[in-house]
């Protein structure tokens, strides 16, 4: 099916249930459940067609087969009863993979309207087929784009171009383990997987990788989220992109510690910024004493990188300039151990959902040991206007900034007027501020008002060059 048709079908599904389910995340969850239900039937059909047996709809579950519940011979109420009964029983299905069980855990239909459910399921029946799973993966990402509104946990959708920008700078490799500790819908994890495929392409995306290699890459991808519905959605997203057993866990990164010893090569995240009233009550393993979510998440990410690990983190502006001890201690630790870059993002980049000013912190434990400086870059144009509509515009600076980051990494000249480096020694003074504006002013002042000793040295160097030139000219005349 063409991409436009799939997207229209997804829009139709949402329009069908929006009157019963106004919350976008619950809409997505209901579409997820119905898609997986039908795909299980599609997989059974394919297996039987090849001479095999039905895995999901046999024995006591045979009566719940998709084709049976969609038969015109049964009424809307009977269909509703069979469908809802099946959702409740799937979690205990003995042949269901753990991933499917996780998605069906506590599954229900949150409305009692058989006619609406029938209309909803008819769209699924007509428009979606698991044989198009690769296309469906991209379509599912389109579906997830509706999850843009800010949630109760301080979450809001990260624009796709910013996700891809961060992934490109961190540059995950096929052998790397990859984590998003607040994964939401798994946007960063899918982008990382696609990045690896693109970097292993000759003609068709990922064609230089074998089946087992792709399986290993997906097995190396891991996500945590505190919200059960997000975990289900992330699992489905990864499943549709080829992960047979997605590693997404319902896990509170800041208060649970049973995964504390897990370390990763790459961590990519836009963690929740919101701290509940009274603050977070973390366990005692954090390196920085804090009760603010943004401080604890950054500390968690830094401490869960392997000794050669890399990370890209979106942080609220408070992280770069707040003077409270927790913020200063965090920045000091980052500067001394892992920070290699600060990319300042413009206010409005998360419109229309949030106008908060943010930055990207680039961490690289191996590179940080080699560098005495930290890169600062200002992004003012990401290819979209900064108003509520976020319309596409010309002048996208992201490709140039990726080149700047690579030049810095390789020790080459930056060649970009919105980028400069500041020594770690300078950064560690006073409150360890990482605010680009503080250092940008210093850079501009130094360009205009050079120190006297610098000017004197330049004059003496020029005089030496003149004397040398005159001597060479005299030799030539002789």
PALUMRO-928770 format. One line per 5 residues: number of its first residue (from 1); their letters; for each residue x, y, z of C-alpha. Coordinates in steps of 0.05 Angstrom, whole numbers, plus 5000, padded with zeros to 4 digits. Example, Ala and Ser with C-alpha at 12.3 -4.5 7.8 and 13.67 -1.06 7.14 Angstrom:
! residues 2
1	as	5246,4910,5156; 5273,4979,5143
***
This chain:
! residues 478
1	xxxxx	5000,5000,5000; 5025,5070,4984; 5049,5111,5043; 4995,5164,5032; 4940,5110,5035
6	xxxxx	4967,5081,5100; 4970,5150,5131; 4898,5164,5108; 4877,5097,5139; 4910,5116,5205
11	xxxxx	4875,5184,5204; 4809,5148,5190; 4820,5101,5250; 4833,5160,5296; 4772,5197,5269
16	xxxxx	4729,5136,5282; 4746,5131,5356; 4762,5203,5375; 4691,5214,5401; 4700,5155,5448
21	xxxxx	4774,5163,5464; 4798,5236,5463; 4868,5221,5491; 4918,5210,5434; 4960,5159,5472
26	xxxxx	4899,5116,5486; 4879,5121,5412; 4948,5097,5393; 4944,5040,5443; 4877,5017,5415
31	xxxxx	4905,5018,5344; 4966,4980,5368; 4923,4925,5399; 4880,4918,5337; 4939,4916,5289
36	xxxxx	4975,4863,5329; 4911,4822,5335; 4902,4822,5259; 4977,4810,5246; 4974,4747,5290
41	xxxxx	4918,4721,5245; 4958,4740,5183; 5018,4701,5209; 4975,4641,5224; 4945,4644,5153
46	xxxxx	5015,4647,5122; 5037,4588,5164; 4977,4545,5146; 4985,4563,5072; 5056,4535,5074
51	xxxxx	5032,4470,5105; 5045,4489,5178; 4999,4499,5237; 4964,4559,5267; 5003,4586,5326
56	xxxxx	4956,4636,5356; 4884,4617,5337; 4878,4543,5351; 4845,4502,5406; 4806,4546,5455
61	xxxxx	4830,4609,5418; 4805,4587,5350; 4738,4622,5359; 4775,4689,5366; 4808,4685,5297
66	xxxxx	4805,4753,5262; 4768,4726,5202; 4716,4694,5247; 4702,4757,5287; 4700,4799,5223
71	xxxxx	4650,4752,5190; 4587,4786,5164; 4546,4730,5194; 4556,4757,5265; 4527,4820,5294
76	xxxxx	4564,4880,5323; 4549,4861,5395; 4575,4790,5386; 4637,4818,5351; 4648,4866,5409
81	xxxxx	4641,4810,5460; 4690,4764,5423; 4741,4819,5411; 4742,4845,5482; 4743,4774,5510
86	xxxxx	4802,4756,5466; 4842,4818,5488; 4833,4798,5561; 4854,4726,5548; 4914,4737,5502
91	xxxxx	4960,4754,5560; 4953,4682,5584; 4960,4651,5514; 5013,4595,5521; 5042,4605,5451
96	xxxxx	5046,4681,5452; 5116,4711,5452; 5134,4753,5513; 5132,4816,5469; 5060,4803,5449
101	xxxxx	5040,4786,5521; 5069,4851,5544; 5029,4890,5493; 4965,4854,5511; 4976,4860,5586
106	xxxxx	4914,4893,5618; 4886,4905,5549; 4814,4930,5546; 4767,4969,5501; 4752,5033,5540
111	xxxxx	4683,5044,5511; 4619,5004,5504; 4596,5017,5433; 4594,4956,5387; 4580,4997,5324
116	xxxxx	4640,5042,5335; 4685,4982,5346; 4659,4948,5283; 4673,5010,5241; 4743,5014,5272
121	xxxxx	4759,4940,5259; 4733,4944,5188; 4787,4996,5171; 4840,4952,5202; 4813,4892,5163
126	xxxxx	4812,4928,5096; 4875,4970,5099; 4929,4933,5138; 4967,4868,5125; 5028,4842,5160
131	xxxxx	5061,4825,5094; 5073,4900,5088; 5107,4903,5156; 5166,4945,5132; 5119,4998,5105
136	xxxxx	5076,4992,5167; 5136,5008,5210; 5142,5076,5177; 5066,5085,5179; 5066,5069,5253
141	xxxxx	5117,5125,5264; 5068,5171,5229; 5015,5147,5278; 5061,5162,5336; 5069,5234,5312
146	xxxxx	5001,5248,5342; 5031,5238,5410; 5056,5309,5410; 5019,5341,5467; 5055,5347,5534
151	xxxxx	5037,5293,5583; 5031,5291,5658; 5103,5265,5663; 5134,5326,5629; 5142,5288,5564
156	xxxxx	5133,5319,5496; 5148,5295,5427; 5219,5306,5401; 5217,5331,5329; 5241,5277,5280
161	xxxxx	5295,5322,5250; 5324,5335,5319; 5324,5261,5336; 5361,5245,5271; 5409,5304,5283
166	xxxxx	5429,5277,5352; 5436,5206,5326; 5480,5230,5269; 5526,5266,5317; 5531,5207,5366
171	xxxxx	5540,5160,5307; 5520,5091,5335; 5555,5032,5302; 5528,4963,5286; 5565,4930,5345
176	xxxxx	5543,4983,5396; 5494,4973,5453; 5443,5030,5452; 5397,5056,5507; 5342,5108,5514
181	xxxxx	5326,5111,5589; 5261,5150,5576; 5243,5121,5509; 5170,5141,5500; 5151,5114,5431
186	xxxxx	5222,5091,5415; 5237,5147,5366; 5311,5152,5383; 5319,5076,5381; 5286,5070,5312
191	xxxxx	5328,5128,5286; 5392,5095,5312; 5373,5030,5277; 5359,5066,5212; 5425,5104,5218
196	xxxxx	5463,5039,5224; 5426,5010,5164; 5443,5072,5122; 5516,5067,5140; 5516,4994,5116
201	xxxxx	5482,5004,5049; 5506,4991,4978; 5441,4995,4938; 5382,4978,4983; 5382,5005,5055
206	xxxxx	5421,4957,5100; 5438,4908,5044; 5509,4900,5069; 5482,4869,5133; 5458,4797,5138
211	xxxxx	5395,4774,5174; 5433,4753,5236; 5471,4819,5238; 5406,4859,5235; 5378,4814,5290
216	xxxxx	5439,4827,5333; 5433,4903,5323; 5360,4902,5345; 5378,4858,5404; 5429,4911,5425
221	xxxxx	5375,4965,5427; 5343,4977,5495; 5291,5025,5522; 5261,5042,5590; 5197,5079,5605
226	xxxxx	5156,5090,5667; 5089,5091,5631; 5059,5022,5613; 5022,5047,5552; 5087,5077,5524
231	xxxxx	5123,5011,5534; 5070,4976,5492; 5074,5028,5438; 5150,5026,5436; 5149,4950,5433
236	xxxxx	5101,4952,5374; 5143,5005,5339; 5206,4963,5345; 5168,4899,5327; 5144,4931,5262
241	xxxxx	5216,4950,5246; 5239,4879,5252; 5253,4866,5326; 5222,4799,5342; 5233,4809,5417
246	xxxxx	5240,4884,5431; 5278,4900,5495; 5233,4954,5524; 5221,4952,5598; 5171,4986,5645
251	xxxxx	5224,5016,5690; 5231,5079,5732; 5301,5100,5715; 5307,5148,5774; 5280,5106,5832
256	xxxxx	5291,5033,5812; 5361,5003,5814; 5356,4931,5790; 5386,4952,5722; 5437,4999,5752
261	xxxxx	5497,4956,5731; 5478,4956,5657; 5526,4999,5615; 5519,5021,5543; 5561,5044,5484
266	xxxxx	5510,5097,5463; 5455,5132,5502; 5405,5177,5466; 5351,5214,5505; 5303,5272,5513
271	xxxxx	5286,5257,5586; 5225,5286,5622; 5241,5355,5650; 5184,5358,5700; 5197,5344,5773
276	xxxxx	5136,5326,5816; 5119,5369,5877; 5166,5350,5933; 5220,5327,5884; 5245,5259,5862
281	xxxxx	5266,5210,5917; 5322,5172,5882; 5361,5114,5909; 5431,5125,5937; 5473,5102,5877
286	xxxxx	5472,5169,5840; 5537,5207,5838; 5503,5275,5847; 5457,5289,5906; 5395,5318,5875
291	xxxxx	5319,5313,5872; 5309,5346,5805; 5290,5300,5747; 5334,5334,5695; 5396,5331,5739
296	xxxxx	5386,5259,5758; 5373,5237,5686; 5437,5269,5660; 5476,5240,5718; 5445,5171,5703
301	xxxxx	5464,5175,5630; 5536,5197,5643; 5547,5142,5695; 5517,5087,5651; 5563,5098,5591
306	xxxxx	5619,5048,5581; 5690,5075,5585; 5687,5091,5510; 5613,5108,5511; 5578,5166,5475
311	xxxxx	5513,5203,5488; 5468,5257,5461; 5419,5288,5511; 5368,5343,5504; 5368,5384,5568
316	xxxxx	5329,5445,5593; 5368,5509,5598; 5372,5504,5674; 5423,5448,5667; 5473,5494,5633
321	xxxxx	5469,5554,5680; 5433,5541,5746; 5479,5556,5805; 5449,5508,5856; 5501,5458,5882
326	xxxxx	5470,5398,5847; 5474,5432,5779; 5545,5456,5790; 5568,5387,5814; 5536,5355,5753
331	xxxxx	5569,5403,5704; 5637,5395,5739; 5632,5319,5732; 5612,5325,5659; 5668,5373,5641
336	xxxxx	5721,5330,5675; 5698,5263,5649; 5655,5263,5587; 5630,5329,5558; 5655,5345,5488
341	xxxxx	5601,5391,5460; 5543,5437,5476; 5494,5453,5419; 5448,5511,5437; 5378,5502,5408
346	xxxxx	5331,5561,5395; 5268,5572,5435; 5208,5547,5396; 5240,5484,5369; 5189,5443,5407
351	xxxxx	5129,5485,5385; 5071,5480,5387; 5078,5435,5448; 5129,5473,5490; 5168,5538,5483
356	xxxxx	5223,5517,5530; 5295,5535,5513; 5340,5474,5508; 5410,5451,5490; 5441,5385,5468
361	xxxxx	5498,5357,5510; 5546,5312,5472; 5584,5263,5516; 5643,5220,5493; 5685,5189,5548
366	xxxxx	5742,5169,5503; 5746,5234,5464; 5739,5275,5527; 5804,5246,5553; 5839,5269,5490
371	xxxxx	5811,5339,5486; 5828,5399,5530; 5770,5439,5501; 5695,5434,5495; 5658,5452,5430
376	xxxxx	5602,5503,5432; 5555,5512,5373; 5493,5555,5364; 5437,5527,5321; 5388,5582,5299
381	xxxxx	5354,5547,5240; 5336,5473,5239; 5299,5478,5173; 5232,5498,5204; 5201,5563,5227
386	xxxxx	5198,5572,5303; 5125,5592,5306; 5068,5547,5326; 5060,5518,5256; 5134,5499,5247
391	xxxxx	5132,5506,5171; 5192,5483,5130; 5239,5539,5111; 5306,5547,5076; 5373,5556,5110
396	xxxxx	5376,5491,5151; 5441,5493,5192; 5439,5421,5216; 5484,5392,5159; 5536,5446,5173
401	xxxxx	5536,5432,5248; 5545,5357,5236; 5607,5375,5196; 5631,5420,5252; 5623,5364,5303
406	xxxxx	5662,5316,5259; 5717,5368,5248; 5723,5378,5322; 5725,5303,5334; 5780,5295,5282
411	xxxxx	5820,5355,5305; 5807,5397,5242; 5790,5471,5237; 5717,5484,5253; 5704,5531,5194
416	xxxxx	5638,5556,5221; 5622,5625,5249; 5573,5600,5301; 5621,5550,5332; 5680,5558,5379
421	xxxxx	5718,5520,5433; 5729,5538,5506; 5782,5505,5548; 5760,5459,5604; 5804,5500,5651
426	xxxxx	5761,5561,5635; 5696,5522,5641; 5714,5495,5710; 5720,5565,5739; 5666,5592,5786
431	xxxxx	5600,5556,5774; 5622,5513,5713; 5571,5548,5668; 5557,5517,5601; 5516,5575,5575
436	xxxxx	5537,5590,5504; 5520,5664,5511; 5572,5674,5567; 5629,5649,5524; 5603,5677,5458
441	xxxxx	5611,5747,5488; 5682,5731,5510; 5698,5705,5440; 5671,5768,5408; 5709,5813,5456
446	xxxxx	5774,5777,5445; 5766,5785,5369; 5755,5861,5377; 5800,5876,5436; 5863,5834,5433
451	xxxxx	5908,5835,5494; 5967,5884,5487; 6019,5828,5492; 5985,5791,5435; 5985,5854,5391
456	xxxxx	6058,5867,5407; 6078,5796,5389; 6041,5802,5323; 6079,5867,5307; 6146,5835,5324
461	xxxxx	6130,5775,5281; 6112,5821,5223; 6177,5859,5233; 6217,5794,5232; 6183,5773,5168
466	xxxxx	6199,5841,5135; 6272,5836,5155; 6276,5766,5128; 6244,5788,5062; 6292,5847,5054
471	xxxxx	6352,5801,5066; 6327,5752,5014; 6316,5810,4964; 6387,5836,4977; 6416,5767,4963
476	xxx	6377,5763,4897; 6403,5832,4875; 6475,5810,4887
***
